[in-house]
Amino acid sequence: MTLPRKSQIPPHQKYDKPMPFIMGFFLFAGLTVSTCALANTAKTPKKPKIWSGSAAFGYSSVTGTYPSLSLNGKDWIRWQYHRWENRTRLSYNYTAASTAVYANRLVLQNQTRYYFKPKVHYVFGDIRYDRNPFDGYYYHLAEIIGEGNVIHLNKTMSLDYQGGVGAQEDQPIGLKYQSNPAARLAVEYEWHLTRHATFREKVTALLSTANNNTYESVTSVQTRLYGPLSLQMSYTATYNELPVISYYKKLNTITTADLMYKF
């Protein structure tokens, strides 16, 4: 395969940068975690695992607008106390060959949940920021509130589904900034194959009144290697209903193999 000398992505244009929203993301995540953490001072439970998370780094193979090989990183952290839970996730993929960049994907997401019934019924607030010009847009931002349920199918399988409404903001390449009402549906299936191996499948649909819908499927298998170290294989497929622009593909995929450290 021969890669083009230069990326065909047009140079950065003047567009509405989502800096306030990125700052708002970190502010929202920080305030949520700190506010909940202050609640711990009132009454300290008997050694619960309040904080947990992971950091991963590995190899990835990208197909779509520009097929390529690259390195990637994924991190997430979770805070839970009584009926409150907060999940923050960061994912970054970058590939460059010579002077051209062929992949530059950043995903920031924060979701806060309040469970009416522990680990079963909950309401949530979710904010997600995507930056990936190779999917046809400079950035994509979604703010959603809604409710969800967790169904325990048996001792090893569970189903987490949620739905909500909110707003979608994005800057498609070659088009004007857009802001429209949106709805989000998500289903996550988890199966503990063994004590140390887990299979997960998550499907998400972000539906916009502007018909600029986004669908994402994430399939992963994770197995424990030794102590806090695990190996995770994952496949992410993203489909964006954007206007066809010559060399842009609506379907893009990322296949990764990560060495993960849990804490």
Order of alpha helices (4+ residues) and beta strands (2+ residues): alpha-beta-beta-beta-beta-beta-beta-beta-beta-beta-beta-beta-beta
